[in-house]
Amino acid sequence: MRPDDDRAGRAYWDENWAKAQTAREVSIRGDLRGYVNRRFDALFRRHLRAIPADARLVEVGCANSAWLPYFAKRHGVAVSGIDYSALGCEQASQVLAVAGVQGDIFLADLFDPPARLVHSFDVAVSMGLVEHFGDTAMCLAAIAGLVRRGGLVITVVPNLAGMLGPIQRVLDHRIYDVHVPLTADALAAAHSAVGLRVRESGYLVPVNFGICNASPGGRTFRGRASRGIMKALVALSAAAWVIDERIARLPQTRLFAGYAFCVATT
């Protein structure tokens, strides 16, 4: 059953992807620009190193995904994606083609997937999906329905329950309004509520204000102010990353972390 509280909706995403450039595959580079990807890579390596050699991975909400080539090349899995945005699916296919990676992209509704996808994957990953639904557990149940018994569900959401939330609300409340702020504890509880066994949950990336989006106000005072604030916040995030890698590890807390995550088994 599809929930009636999809806070973004298909039209929102179609408009979003129409404005976006096609993504480039994720690179785990060693410089500052690769910092966030390296933190994600460490999380994925912890949990994907024990999966079978012939494992199948699906990214749920894969529109314009930069991550599918990463999973194929870095972890040797067969990759697929599912999304309800036709344009987003086209972009995801383009990313795979440019990266030289074979993969299947399904234009389909997560809450009414093709029968051949049900319980057919070893791993399901979502990176910015479940927080757009008021009923987090119902969304997670639908994701888990794509995974075989004993498989993995890896869920990542922006940490709008911390400082990022009020900052995004000031910069552009319309973007904030299509999200449900979720703490790591709330995310883990939602996994448990649908029968998933939580393996690890917490926060990821000590600071990442770059997740926020400035108001597209053009030459208006609000638009210029939002963009100025974003530049300052991005610079602050970069400074924190340098400290984290070169001086001392920073804590990943509810207040400041960029993301909340949960890894669970079916």
N, C-alpha and C positions, 0 to 999 in steps of 0.2 A: 504493500500500500504506500502510495506517495504521500509524504507529509504535506500539509497545506501551509507550512511556514517556511518555505524557501525564500529567504529574505532578499536574495539577489534576483534570481529568476533568469530564464534563458535570454530574454531580451537584453538584460543588463550585461550578460557575458558576451553576447554577440556584438553589442556596441563596444565593449571593452577590447575585444580581440580585433575589431575593425580598425581601431586606433593604434594597435600595438605592432611593432616590428616582429617578424618571425624570430623566435629565440635561437640562440646558438648553443650547442651542446655544452654541458657543464665541463669545466676544466679544473682539475685539482692542482692549480699552479702554486708555486712556492712564494709568490709575492703577496703584498697586502690585499690586492684585489681578489685573491683566492682564499682569503682567510675564512669567510663564512662557509664556503664549499668544503674546506678542510674539516671544519667542525662537524658538518653533516656527514662527511665521508667517514670520520671516526665512529659516529653513531651507527652508520649502516654496516661498517666492517665488523663491529662488535656482534651484530645480530645476523648477518648474512653469511659469515664464513662457514657455518655448519650446515647450510642448506644443500640439498642434493645437486649433483653436477648437472642434471637435466631439469632443474627447477624452472617453473614458469612464474613470472612476476607481472602483475597488472598495476598500473598507476590509475587510480580512480580520480576523476577530475583532471584528465591529462592534457587539456587544451593548451596548445603552444608550449608543450613541456620540453624543457632543456635537460631533464633528468633521465629520460628513457635511454638515450645512448650511453649515459654514464653507467646505468645498471647493467646493460648488455656488455660493455667493454670491461668494466672494473670487476664485475662479479660473475660474468659468464652465464647469465640467465637469459632465457627466451623472454622477450618483453612484449607486452600488450598495453593498450590504454583504452579507457572508456570515458566518454564525455557526452553531454547532450547538446553542445554547441557545434554546429556543422563547420563553421569557420575555424573554431578552435581545434577540431579534429584534423582539418586540412593542414593547419599549421604544424600540428604534432607530426603528421606524416611527412611534411617537408623537412622538419628537423631530423627525423630518422634518415631520410633519403640523403641529405647533405652529409650526415655523419657516416653513411655507408653501413647502416644497421638495418637488419630485417626486423620487422615488427608488425603487429596487427593493431590497428586503431578502430575501435567500434563506436560508431555514432549511435548511442543508446541511452536509455534512462536507467540509472542505477537502481531505481525502485521497481523496474520492470525489465530486467536484462534478458537478452536472448538465452534460451534454455541451455545452449552449449557452454555458456560461461559460468553457470551455477556450479559451485564447488569444484572448479577446474584449475585453480591456481594454488601455488605453494606460498606465495607472498602477495599481499595487497598493500600498496603504499598510497597514502593521500597526503598532500602537502598544501593545505589551505583549502579545505572542502567542508569538513563537518561543522565548522564555526559559522557557516552560512545558514544553518538549519536550527530552528528553535528546539527541536527534539533531537539532541545529540545522540542519544542512545538508539533511536530509530535509524538514523543515518549509519551508525556503526554496525547495526544489525544487518543492514543491506550490504555494506562492504564485506562483512564476515561471510555473507552468503555466497560470495565469489570464491572463497578459500576452502581448500580441502581440510579435513580433520587433522589437527596437529600443525597446521600452517601458521604463518605469521601475519599479523596486521600491524602495520607501522603508521602511526598517525602524527602529523605535525600541524600545528596551528600557530598563527601569529599571537604573541602574548599581549593581547589587548586588555587583559586583566591587570596589567602593570601600568607603568608610565606611558607606554605607547598608546593606550586607550584614550586618555584625556588629551594627549597631543594630537592624535588623529581627529578627535572630535573638534578641536579648535581649528585645525588646518582645513578639514572638509568633513563636516558631520554626515554628509550623505554617504560617504564611504564607511564611516564608523557604523552607521545605522544598518548596513547589510551584514554586520557581523554580530555574533554572540561572544562576548568576552569569556574565555575559559581558562581557569587555572589548571596547573598540572594535576592537582588533586581531583578537580572536577572531571577532567578528561579521563583519568584513570578510573574514577567511579563509574563513568558512563560505559567504559569498556567492560567492567565487571558486571554491570547491570544487565548486559546482554549475554552473559555466560562466557566471556573471554577471560583468559587467565593472564593477568598483568605480569610481564617479565621485568620491565623497567619503565619508569616515568620520571619526568623532571623538566628542567629548563635547559635551553640550548642557546649558545652564543651570549656572552655576558651583556653586551650592549649592541643593538642594531636599530638605530633610529631611522635608517634608510628604508625600513619597511613601510613607514608612513608615506602618505601621498599628499602633496600640496594641492591647494585649490587651483583649478585651471582658469583663474580669473583674468587671464590676459594682462592688459595694461592697467587694470584697476588697482587701487591701493591694496585691497585684500589679496589679490593675486601676487603682486610684487612682494608683499610682506610674507606670504606663505612660502614663496620660493626662497626668500632670504633666510627664513627660519630653517627651512630644510637644508640649505647649504651649511648652516652652522651646526645643525644636528648631525649631518653626515660627517663633517670634519671631527666632531666630538667622538663619534663612533670609531672612526679610523684611529684616533689617538688612543682610545681604549684598547683597540686590537693590538697596537704596537706594544703597549704595556703588558697585555696578556701574554703575548708570545715571547717578548724579549726581556721583560723585567720580572714579573711575577704573575702567576695565574690569578685571574679575577673570578670571583664567585658568580655562579649562574643562578640568579635569584628571581623570585616572582616580580619584584619591583622593577628591575631593569632589563632582564633577559629579553632577547628578541623573539624567542619561540618557546612554546610548551610542546611536549611530545609524550607519546605513550607507545610502547611496544608490547604486544600481547599475542598469545597463541589461541587458536580456535579449539 
